[in-house]
Amino acid sequence: MIVKKIDDVVMTTAEAVLVCGCRYATTHVHGVPCNLLACACVTEVPLQIVTPLQDQEVMEKQEAVFICEVSKPNQTAKWLRNGVDVIAAGRYDIKVDGTRHILTIKDAETADQAQYSVNFVDVSSAATLSVTGK
């Protein structure tokens, strides 16, 4: 494999599936002129769920915590309860800690039983909360 750098574009003889911005150059290998093609393509790795939400079972008045970890930090997420937006207020707290997205439900009530999901642009995760009486 021949690797050479021209104008910050790495040139290689390796095959590429996508070509995004190419440059041609001539170099010499063992005294023989060679035409080289340099291609650079940057493809962003898609966001992935690293740790999905887990079903939670708590007693009334206990705290329920849903945690979802994704592959990239500080991603925008939307939390839903049975398909309806969860607003961070009152007993509901939403936090982002790097790659961790956390929904905390304080003083859980039986009325909080539902499916909770966290949605990102291309991926989501869901889990169920069960609340039992004391």
N, C-alpha and C positions, 0 to 999 in steps of 0.2 A: 504494500500500500504506500502511495506517495502522498505526503501531507506537506503543504506549503501555505504560507499566509500572505495574502495580497489585500491591502486596504481593509484589514480587520475581517476579512472573509476567509474562513478556513476552507482550503481546497483539499479534496480527497478523492480517491478513485472508488470509494464505497458507493454502492447503489443508493439512490434516494427515491422515495415514493412521491414526495411533493417537491416541486421546484419553486422557490420563491426568491427571485432576485439572483441572477447568475452573472458571472464575469468569466471571460476567457483570458487565458494567459499562456505564454510560451515559456518553457523552462528547458533546462538541459539535464538529462539523466545519463550519467556516464558518457558525456560528450554528444549524446543524441538529442536533437530538439524534440520536445514533446508538447503537444497542445493539451492544456488542462482546463477543466471546467470547474469553477468554484460556485457553489450554491449555498445559500444560507436561508434557512427557514425556521422560524420560531413558532412553535405551536404550543399554546397554553394547555396544560394538563387540566382536564375537567375536574370540578369539585367532586369529591367522593365522601360518603359517610364512612367514617373510621369506626365509630362506636354508635350503633343505633339506639333509639329510645328503648327502655325496658318497661314492661308492665309493672305497675306499682299497686301494692295492697297495703292500706294504712287503716288505722282506727280513727274514728271521729276525733277531731281536735289535734291530731298529729299533723306533721308537715309532710307533704308529698313533694319529691324532687325528681324532675325529669332532666336527664343530661344527654345531649347528643354531641359527639365530637366529629368534626369534619377535617378534611385534609389541608385546608388553607385557613389562616387566621382572619379574624374580623370580617366574616362574610355576613351579608344582610340576610336575615331570616324572618319568617312570619310564623307565629304560633297560632294554632287553631284548636278549638274545643268543639268537637262534633261538627267541624266545618265552619265554625264562626270564629272570627278574630278574637284572640285573647289580648286584652289591654292590661298593661302593667300598672295596676292600681289596686288599692285595698289589700286583699289577701293574695293577690297574684304579683309575683316579682319575676322579671325577665332580666337575665344578665348574659353578657358575652365575655368570656375569659380566654382570649386568644382563639384557639380552635374549638373551645367548649361553649355550647349554647345551653343555658340552664333556665328552666321554668320551675319556680317554687310556688307551691300552693300552701299557704299558712292556714292552720286551724281547719283542716279538711272537714267537709260536711258531706252527707250522703248525696246531696244535690250536685256535688262536684264530680260524681261518677260519670265518666265519659271517655271517649277516645280523644287523646291529645296528639297533635302532630306538629312537627316543625318543618316548614317548607323553605327551600332555597330555590334558586333559579331553575336548576335542572334535576335536583334530587330532593327527597323528603324521607321522613321517618315518622312512624306512628306507634303509639302504645296506649294501653287502657289503664285507667285509674279505677280501682275498686275501694270503696270506703265502707267499713263495717262499724256498727254501733258498739258502744262501750258496754 
